[in-house]
Amino acid sequence: MEIRDRIIRAMKEQAGQKGFHAVTVDELAAAAGVSKRTLYRHFKSKDEVIAAVLDDLTAGIERRAQEIIAGTAAPPGENPRHRAGRRRGCALHGTP
């Protein structure tokens, strides 16, 4: 895993426990296993790390939505085994 990805993952974990703004740069660097100098080599500020985390989360949501729309993944809470007999289409847009 690349350093940038380790920093993003560490911020997700730390922020999940105590919130973005409560995470210090020292804590983030330690959790990612890098020095503060290395962290700042990859990100200009803690806010830039937060932005990268939010971009990553948004990209994951978009990927999942596309999978659901394409029919390659079940919507949240739906059992994929129950999809076989169901008509594909979009009730919202009236497509078959």
C-alpha positions, -999 to 999 in steps of 0.1 A, spaced: 0 0 0 13 34 -9 21 60 18 -7 83 6 -32 55 9 -19 46 44 -24 81 55 -60 82 41 -68 49 57 -54 60 90 -75 92 89 -106 72 82 -99 50 112 -90 78 135 -118 101 124 -143 72 128 -133 69 164 -132 106 174 -141 129 145 -119 146 118 -110 177 138 -101 159 170 -74 139 152 -40 156 155 -13 155 129 9 137 154 -17 110 159 -24 107 122 13 103 114 17 77 141 -14 57 130 -2 57 94 33 47 105 50 78 89 67 109 102 50 142 102 76 153 76 65 124 53 28 132 59 34 168 48 53 156 18 21 139 6 -4 164 19 -1 202 24 -23 202 55 -46 181 76 -75 197 57 -61 183 25 -60 148 41 -97 153 51 -105 163 15 -88 132 2 -108 110 26 -140 126 15 -131 122 -22 -123 85 -15 -156 80 2 -175 98 -25 -158 77 -52 -168 45 -33 -204 56 -31 -204 65 -68 -189 31 -77 -215 13 -56 -244 32 -71 -232 24 -106 -230 -13 -96 -265 -12 -83 -278 6 -114 -260 -18 -137 -275 -47 -118 -242 -62 -108 -248 -55 -70 -278 -56 -48 -291 -24 -32 -284 -20 5 -306 -43 26 -316 -65 -4 -306 -102 -5 -288 -108 -39 -304 -143 -41 -338 -127 -43 -329 -108 -75 -331 -137 -99 -368 -137 -104 -373 -99 -102 -379 -78 -133 -350 -55 -140 -359 -18 -145 -365 14 -127 -399 20 -112 -389 56 -106 -382 63 -143 -407 38 -157 -381 17 -176 -386 -20 -181 
